[in-house]
Amino acid sequence: MTDLFKEVIKTDKAPGAIGPYSAGIKTNQFIFTAGQLGIVPASGNLIEGGIENETRQALLNIKNILEEAGSSLPQVVKTTVYLRQMSDFARMNSIYAEFFQQDPPARTTVQVAALPKQAAIEIEAVALVGK
């Protein structure tokens, strides 16, 4: 049996944690990302331009965390999308589809009352280890 392990994933290509959590955790088989807002890593600020830009930036942040951990977006098996307004679903979905064009992961999308930094969206992912 393989020894179990847990590795904290950090990268300057995704926003740093602003609390007692890790941007990503890698185990023997999976990588779990923390929920990612549309925060630009260089500035620490929420990207401007609405739900489309926030969705794109959140997914880029996830991509960068996964790549730092030795994985990639095609290895994502599950995402959870938190929307402040379900009326943004179609616009979010069109950007999301650009990142998962083939064999998209399982996904849950829910509306929430509020998100940090008054963001419109937060996305978390679970991916397999490996490219």
Helices and strands as residue ranges (DSSP letters): E 7-9, E 24-26, E 30-33, H 51-68, G 73-75, E 76-83, G 86-88, H 89-99, E 106-111, G 116-118, E 121-128
